[in-house]
Each structure stands twice: as C-alpha cells, then as structure tokens.
Amino acid sequence: MLEATDYIAIQNLIHSYPKRLDAGDLTGVGKLFVNAAVYFEGEDAPVRNDPAEITRRFSEFLQLYNGVPRTRHVVVNLMIDPVSPDRVEASSTVVVFQQTPALPLQPIITGDYQDVFERVSGVWRFAERHISNDLYGNLSAHGRFAIGPRADDATAGEP
C-alpha cells in the first residue's frame, strides 16, 4: 500500500519534467532519467540510463528564446497505479502551449506520458517514460525539425 507521501513524490517527479523543460533546464531534464529508459515516439529502441543523450536530443530539437522554449507544458488526467510497494505505473496527458515574439499564445501539441517509477533506497525515480503525441498544431517556432504528420496528412480520411 502506498502512502500519501509516495503519491506526492511521484506527482512531483512527473511535474518536475515540464517545470525544467519550460525553464530551459535541459540538463535537469536529462538528469531525471539517469536510471530510466526513455521511449521516443517513432523510435524502436529507447535511450537507456543516458542523461547526456536526453539533454542532447532536447538541445538539438528545441528552438530557444533567450534560453527558454517559451512553452508551458500542462500535465492533466494523471492516473497512478501501484504495481507493488516499490513500483508504480502512471499515465498522464500533456498539452503544450507556446508564445513567441512572432506567434500568439496557442496550443501547439498534445500527447501522453506512460511512466514507470521505482523506489530505490526509499527514493522514487523514473524507471521508464514513453512519450507519444497525437494532436499537432503550429510547431514552426518550437522545433528545429518537423515531427508528427505532414500538414497535408492532417485532413486525411476527412470527407
């Protein structure tokens, strides 16, 4: 049985990711996954226990404005499911908003995080993170290269 303090510690880990990312602390983002496998959508193999590689990927992708991506990641619909006293699975939804000098405040992408946490020596940490995205807006000011479906694919299947 998990205690309330366990749920708070896990929630704090989940929310420390967007806090660091939105602040431009990409090294801090990488450090969250020092003992974890991170699965990026569209890739077969995860990045395992390599915070420098996580930091590198975010650094190469994100467009920064005076050191920050000018985003707010809003994490909602958090579900935490204990698997054992020292292992938890969690799922959440993320909506990313961005405003730049050239673009108004707008939602730019939504997705899901599927996480596994483990408690080691009394401390909770990420063991896995699966990152997926499903709805795409204007990402032109967010990344240095395209992700998601091509613009002409966005209406595929519509009447």
Buried (B, 14 or more C-beta within 10 A) or exposed (E): EBEEEBBEBBBEBBBBBBBBBBEBBBBBBBBBBEEBBBBBEEEEEBBEEBBEBBBBBBBEBBBEBEEEBBBBBBBEEBEBEBEEEBEBBBBBBBBBBBBBEEBEEEBBBBBBBBBBBBBEEEEBBBBBBBBEBEEBBBBEBBBEEEBBEEEEEEEEEEE
